Amino acid sequence: MKKSIAILGSALVLATSAAYAASTSTTSTETVAPSLVNKLKASYSATLYGSAVSNPLNSLQPDSATGSLDTTSPIMMKNKIGVGYKFTDDIALMPVLYWKNFAREQGFVLQNPYLKLSHNKLYNRGNFNLYGEVTVDAPLSEKAQNTGLITNVSPTLISSFDIPSSRFTLSTCAGMGANLYQSGRSAENKLLTFYVGPQVDYRIRSNMTTFVLYEMNAKQVAYKGLSNDGTDLEIGLNWDITPKVNLMPLLDFKTGNRVATDTTTFITALTLKLL
């Protein structure tokens, strides 16, 4: 366990070092190719899905229904790194490499890389803003190969409204995913997924907010009707440590099953702006 946690920690340290190096070398790089650097964007994110609040040093996540340790769900880190091109200040196209690291020596597991087209201001007026993105997967993961997945297309919209003369922001993230499979494989696999997440943020200071997020998920499998795919309540802190480094620790309450300390887990996300 100590070795696996050390590996996960080392990944965070290396990524942080990369962000620092990128920020300190910006001046010299822009001297060589200012127009190219200004058009590029690069980022790395790592999200650690940790253990239960009641058992914080264990390398297993809990079963969300019973609270017992789930031997099939070790502590896991999702990693995403992308380098993209900015068409404008608000519109960008970015290929993203996505992989997972597991505790208990399960190592590196490649997920489907994807191409993301994003627009920071699909609609912006006053205190209201609408962000949009769409991703298209390349079926390179072992799971995609086994299920006959051709691709996944996932559009997402995030609306936000800053309440005037207050420290509060109201936002909602809404998204869906559509899976396309090889002939004859659709009837046995998940076809559609839906997500809605309303959120309230309170600004503590200019670079720090606290938030409450309620997540609702639904799915369609094998041409059947929609079914509930779990709900969560997340309470956390969003901290811009520097303009290039963001840290977001939170508690994840499994509201779809039994809310207790042995089912509530720690999650920590680190995001680095490399360019």
Secondary structure, 3 states (H helix, E strand, C coil): CHHHHHHHHHHHHHHHHHHHHHHHCHHHHHHHCHHHHHHEEEEEEEEEEEEECCCCCCCEEECCCCCCEEEEEECEEEEEEEEEEECCCCEEEEEEEEEEEECCCCEEEECCCEEEEEEEEEEEECCEEEEEEEEEECCCCHHHHHHCEEEEEEEEEEEEEECCCCCEEEEEEEEEEEEEECCCCHHHCEEEEEEEEEEEEEEEECCEEEEEEEEEEEEEECCCCEEEEEEEEEEEEEEEEECCEEEEEEEEECCCCCCCCCCCEEEEEEEEECC
